[in-house]
Amino acid sequence: MTLQSLAPITALRFSRWAYAMVNAGHVLAIALVVGGAIPLSLRLFGLWPSVPRAALVRVLSLTAGIGLGLALMSGSLLFATRAPEYVANPAFQIKMALILTGASSAVLAHVRHGWALDGASHRAARGIAVVSVICWIGALVSGRLIAFMNG
């Protein structure tokens, strides 16, 4: 029995409304990830110096983290509907690599420099921001390309 032949996944694949709801949830989750990560990265680059970095980091990291969790859940359901096609798709492979890199980098940054990243030097903060922008914008673009690339 394959993943996509499981009854709940088959129901999701053939239900216009259920699939649309999961897909919309995935889009919302991605908006939370990117909407948290990009402004946070801009602050780490030095934008908005009058706004305390620690306060923004706490709020935006949590926003991005919740979005990532929701994206992983909704994305797993979407993946299960066409797993063999997605696994063979180069855009999907790139997206997964960028998500893994972006998430790992964020966790490592918080472990290394504290939850609010207040232990990060200006140079370290810029490095964290560069990796974040590349990974999350790259994952967003790769995700959109999945529909246009075949394995």
Backbone torsions as a table, in degrees:
resi	resn	phi	psi	omega
1	MET	NA	130.5	-180.0
2	THR	-93.0	162.8	179.9
3	LEU	-56.0	-46.5	-175.6
4	GLN	-74.6	-8.3	177.3
5	SER	-94.0	-2.3	176.1
6	LEU	-63.8	141.7	-174.5
7	ALA	-53.3	-48.7	-179.2
8	PRO	-63.7	-33.8	-179.6
9	ILE	-73.3	-40.1	176.1
10	THR	-61.6	-42.7	178.5
11	ALA	-61.7	-42.7	178.5
12	LEU	-62.9	-44.8	-177.7
13	ARG	-61.6	-35.5	-175.4
14	PHE	-100.3	0.1	176.9
15	SER	-99.6	110.9	-179.7
16	ARG	-56.1	-44.1	-175.5
17	TRP	-73.5	-43.8	-179.8
18	ALA	-64.6	-45.1	179.6
19	TYR	-62.1	-42.9	179.5
20	ALA	-62.5	-38.7	179.8
21	MET	-67.9	-43.4	178.6
22	VAL	-65.3	-41.2	179.1
23	ASN	-63.5	-43.6	177.8
24	ALA	-63.4	-38.5	176.2
25	GLY	-62.9	-36.4	178.4
26	HIS	-66.9	-41.9	178.0
27	VAL	-63.3	-43.4	177.4
28	LEU	-61.5	-43.1	179.2
29	ALA	-61.8	-42.5	177.9
30	ILE	-63.0	-39.5	177.9
31	ALA	-60.9	-38.7	177.9
32	LEU	-67.0	-41.9	179.3
33	VAL	-62.2	-56.3	-176.7
34	VAL	-68.1	-38.7	179.3
35	GLY	-66.4	-23.1	174.1
36	GLY	-90.3	-42.9	-173.1
37	ALA	-71.2	-41.4	-175.1
38	ILE	-69.8	-49.4	176.6
39	PRO	-61.6	-35.9	176.4
40	LEU	-61.7	-44.5	178.6
41	SER	-62.5	-40.7	178.4
42	LEU	-62.4	-38.6	177.2
43	ARG	-66.4	-39.4	178.3
44	LEU	-66.3	-27.9	174.5
45	PHE	-71.0	-20.7	178.9
46	GLY	120.9	-1.0	176.2
47	LEU	-67.4	153.9	178.7
48	TRP	53.4	55.4	-176.4
49	PRO	-64.1	-20.7	-179.9
50	SER	-77.8	-14.9	177.7
51	VAL	-89.6	125.3	-179.0
52	PRO	-57.5	125.0	-177.3
53	ARG	-59.0	-43.0	-175.8
54	ALA	-60.9	-39.4	-179.0
55	ALA	-66.4	-44.7	178.4
56	LEU	-65.4	-41.6	-179.1
57	VAL	-60.6	-44.9	-179.6
58	ARG	-59.3	-46.8	-176.9
59	VAL	-72.8	-48.1	-174.3
60	LEU	-73.8	-32.4	175.5
61	SER	-65.3	-41.7	178.2
62	LEU	-65.2	-42.8	177.7
63	THR	-59.0	-49.3	180.0
64	ALA	-64.5	-39.4	179.7
65	GLY	-65.1	-43.3	176.8
66	ILE	-63.8	-43.3	177.5
67	GLY	-59.7	-41.7	179.6
68	LEU	-63.5	-43.6	177.7
69	GLY	-60.2	-45.2	177.9
70	LEU	-65.9	-38.1	178.9
71	ALA	-65.8	-38.3	178.4
72	LEU	-65.6	-40.2	179.0
73	MET	-68.0	-51.2	-178.5
74	SER	-68.8	-38.1	178.4
75	GLY	-64.3	-35.6	177.4
76	SER	-63.5	-40.2	177.4
77	LEU	-65.3	-45.0	178.9
78	LEU	-63.4	-42.7	178.4
79	PHE	-57.4	-44.4	-175.4
80	ALA	-62.0	-24.4	-178.9
81	THR	-71.5	-23.4	-178.7
82	ARG	-148.6	46.1	-173.4
83	ALA	-52.0	-49.9	-177.4
84	PRO	-60.8	-37.8	179.3
85	GLU	-66.9	-42.8	-179.1
86	TYR	-66.7	-43.5	-178.5
87	VAL	-59.0	-35.3	-178.6
88	ALA	-84.3	-7.1	-175.2
89	ASN	-85.1	120.8	-178.5
90	PRO	-60.1	-36.1	179.4
91	ALA	-65.5	-38.0	177.0
92	PHE	-65.3	-42.6	179.3
93	GLN	-61.4	-42.8	178.2
94	ILE	-65.0	-44.0	178.9
95	LYS	-57.1	-46.9	-178.8
96	MET	-63.3	-40.8	178.7
97	ALA	-64.0	-41.0	179.4
98	LEU	-68.0	-39.1	178.0
99	ILE	-64.7	-45.3	178.9
100	LEU	-60.9	-43.6	179.4
101	THR	-66.2	-45.8	-179.2
102	GLY	-63.2	-45.4	-179.5
103	ALA	-67.5	-43.5	179.3
104	SER	-62.6	-42.2	179.4
105	SER	-62.9	-41.8	-180.0
106	ALA	-64.9	-45.9	179.3
107	VAL	-62.1	-45.9	179.1
108	LEU	-60.5	-41.3	179.3
109	ALA	-61.4	-43.5	-179.4
110	HIS	-70.2	-36.7	177.5
111	VAL	-66.7	-43.5	-175.4
112	ARG	-74.1	-38.5	-171.7
113	HIS	-115.6	6.9	-179.7
114	GLY	92.6	157.0	-176.1
115	TRP	-54.9	-42.2	-178.5
116	ALA	-88.3	5.8	-178.7
117	LEU	57.7	22.9	-177.9
118	ASP	-73.8	-10.7	175.2
119	GLY	-89.0	-1.9	-178.0
120	ALA	-83.9	129.8	173.8
121	SER	-67.8	169.6	178.2
122	HIS	-59.0	-41.9	179.9
123	ARG	-65.4	-44.4	178.8
124	ALA	-63.4	-41.1	179.3
125	ALA	-61.4	-41.1	177.6
126	ARG	-64.7	-39.4	177.6
127	GLY	-63.7	-43.2	176.7
128	ILE	-59.2	-43.2	-178.6
129	ALA	-65.1	-41.9	-179.9
130	VAL	-61.4	-47.9	179.9
131	VAL	-61.7	-43.1	-179.6
132	SER	-60.5	-49.9	-178.6
133	VAL	-61.2	-46.4	-179.6
134	ILE	-61.2	-47.5	-176.0
135	CYS	-67.1	-48.4	-173.0
136	TRP	-76.5	-37.0	175.2
137	ILE	-71.3	-39.0	176.7
138	GLY	-62.0	-41.8	178.1
139	ALA	-65.4	-39.1	178.2
140	LEU	-62.6	-48.1	-180.0
141	VAL	-66.0	-44.4	178.8
142	SER	-60.7	-40.4	178.3
143	GLY	-60.8	-39.2	177.7
144	ARG	-69.6	-33.0	-178.8
145	LEU	-73.1	-16.0	-178.5
146	ILE	-54.7	-40.6	-178.0
147	ALA	-68.0	-18.2	-174.3
148	PHE	-107.7	-2.1	-179.2
149	MET	-122.2	140.4	176.7
150	ASN	-111.1	152.4	-179.1
151	GLY	-69.8	NA	NA
